[in-house]
Amino acid sequence: VGRPGLFVVAGILTMVGVVFGANEVTIVAVCEAAGDKQFSSVILGLLALGSTLAGLVYGARQFGSALSSRLALAASGMFLLEAPALVVTDLRWLGIVMFVAGSATAPMLITAMTLAQRLVPSAMVTEAIAVATTGILIGISIGASLGGWAVEHLGPHQSFVVPVAAGALAAALALARSRPLNRAEVAAG
């Protein structure tokens, strides 16, 4: 499935997967270090709730902009909304930060998967989704590993640098490849 742009989308989704995997490990470690490991389920739930609510709102809207532009915006949003986790130390405030950060997740995934579908002929949609999903799954594995390494070597809270850095890489890749992705989207459309 060597279609122009598809592997860029998969690369961006790999970084999104790193954000997911590293967040899960880091949030549990931060809560455990604070003496309230069970609160990690609340924070992870808030992250998921933010994504769910944003997905409902995003999915109900009609957009006139190109998917490639929305992908760059969604990736940038993931990075910018995750970054405050580096400085917030109170668990309740971290829950709020993760709820807000989660609001970028569903729009990112919806946009990336829709773009992956659009970049290929209709007979290859299954393969395109498989490539995109594989990117996410690889990223989750990498993120969990890097997050665990960071917890051990940098400390629990400092390990938020992993998902924030992955978000920055996703945003940088989406922004840098926005024009080529747009050309591929127009050519495929």
NUSE-54679 format. One record per residue (C-alpha): residue in one letter; x, y, z. Coordinates in steps of 0.5 Angstrom, whole numbers, padded with zeros to 4 digits, always signed. Example, Ala and Ser with C-alpha at 12.3 -4.5 7.8 and 13.67 -1.06 7.14 Angstrom:
2
A+0025-0009+0016
S+0027-0002+0014
! end
This chain:
189
V+0000+0000+0000
G+0005+0005-0002
R+0000+0011-0004
P+0003+0018-0003
G+0002+0021+0004
L-0001+0014+0007
F+0006+0013+0011
V+0006+0020+0013
V+0000+0019+0016
A+0002+0012+0019
G+0008+0016+0022
I+0004+0021+0025
L+0000+0016+0028
T+0006+0012+0031
M+0007+0019+0035
V+0000+0019+0037
G+0001+0012+0040
V+0007+0014+0043
V+0003+0019+0047
F-0002+0014+0049
G+0003+0009+0051
A+0007+0014+0055
N+0001+0017+0058
E-0002+0011+0061
V+0005+0009+0064
T+0007+0016+0067
I+0000+0017+0070
V+0000+0011+0074
A+0007+0012+0076
V+0006+0019+0078
C+0000+0017+0082
E+0003+0012+0085
A+0009+0016+0087
A+0004+0021+0090
G+0001+0015+0094
D-0005+0015+0091
K-0005+0010+0085
Q-0012+0008+0085
F-0013+0016+0083
S-0009+0014+0076
S-0016+0011+0074
V-0020+0017+0075
I-0014+0021+0071
L-0014+0016+0065
G-0022+0016+0065
L-0022+0024+0065
L-0017+0023+0059
A-0022+0018+0055
L-0028+0023+0057
G-0025+0029+0054
S-0024+0025+0048
T-0031+0022+0048
L-0034+0029+0048
A-0030+0032+0043
G-0031+0026+0038
L-0038+0027+0039
V-0038+0034+0038
Y-0033+0034+0032
G-0036+0028+0029
A-0043+0032+0028
R-0039+0038+0025
Q-0038+0039+0017
F-0032+0042+0015
G-0030+0045+0009
S-0022+0045+0010
A-0018+0040+0007
L-0016+0034+0012
S-0009+0035+0011
S-0010+0042+0015
R-0014+0039+0020
L-0009+0034+0021
A-0004+0039+0022
L-0009+0043+0027
A-0011+0036+0031
A-0003+0034+0032
S-0001+0041+0034
G-0007+0041+0039
M-0005+0034+0042
F+0002+0037+0043
L+0000+0044+0046
L-0006+0041+0050
E-0001+0035+0053
A+0005+0040+0055
P+0002+0043+0061
A+0003+0036+0064
L+0010+0038+0065
V+0009+0043+0070
V+0002+0041+0074
T+0004+0037+0080
D-0003+0036+0084
L-0007+0030+0082
R-0013+0034+0081
W-0010+0039+0077
L-0007+0033+0073
G-0014+0030+0072
I-0016+0037+0069
V-0010+0037+0064
M-0011+0030+0062
F-0019+0032+0061
V-0017+0038+0056
A-0011+0034+0053
G-0016+0028+0051
S-0020+0033+0047
A-0015+0033+0042
T-0015+0025+0041
A-0022+0024+0038
P-0021+0029+0033
M-0014+0027+0031
L-0016+0020+0030
I-0022+0021+0026
T-0018+0026+0022
A-0012+0021+0021
M-0017+0015+0019
T-0021+0019+0014
L-0015+0022+0011
A-0012+0015+0010
Q-0018+0012+0007
R-0018+0018+0002
L-0011+0017+0000
V-0012+0010-0003
P-0017+0008-0008
S-0024+0005-0005
A-0021-0002-0006
M-0015-0001-0002
V-0019+0002+0004
T-0018-0004+0009
E-0010-0004+0007
A-0010+0003+0009
I-0014+0003+0015
A-0009-0003+0017
V-0003+0001+0016
A-0006+0007+0020
T-0008+0002+0026
T-0001-0001+0026
G+0002+0005+0026
I-0002+0007+0033
L+0000+0000+0036
I+0007+0000+0034
G+0007+0007+0038
I+0003+0005+0044
S+0009-0001+0045
I+0014+0004+0044
G+0011+0009+0048
A+0010+0004+0054
S+0017+0002+0054
L+0020+0009+0053
G+0015+0012+0059
G+0017+0006+0063
W+0025+0008+0062
A+0023+0015+0063
V+0020+0013+0070
E+0026+0009+0072
H+0031+0014+0070
L+0028+0021+0070
G+0023+0020+0075
P+0015+0019+0075
H+0013+0027+0073
Q+0019+0028+0069
S+0017+0022+0065
F+0011+0027+0062
V+0017+0029+0057
V+0016+0023+0053
P+0009+0024+0051
V+0010+0031+0050
A+0016+0030+0046
A+0012+0025+0042
G+0006+0030+0041
A+0011+0035+0038
L+0014+0030+0033
A+0007+0029+0031
A+0006+0036+0030
A+0012+0037+0027
L+0011+0032+0022
A+0004+0034+0020
L+0006+0041+0019
A+0012+0039+0015
R+0008+0035+0011
S+0002+0039+0010
R+0003+0041+0003
P+0005+0034+0000
L-0001+0031+0004
N-0006+0036+0001
R-0003+0035-0006
A-0004+0027-0005
E-0011+0028-0002
V-0013+0033-0008
A-0010+0028-0013
A-0014+0022-0010
G-0020+0026-0009
! end
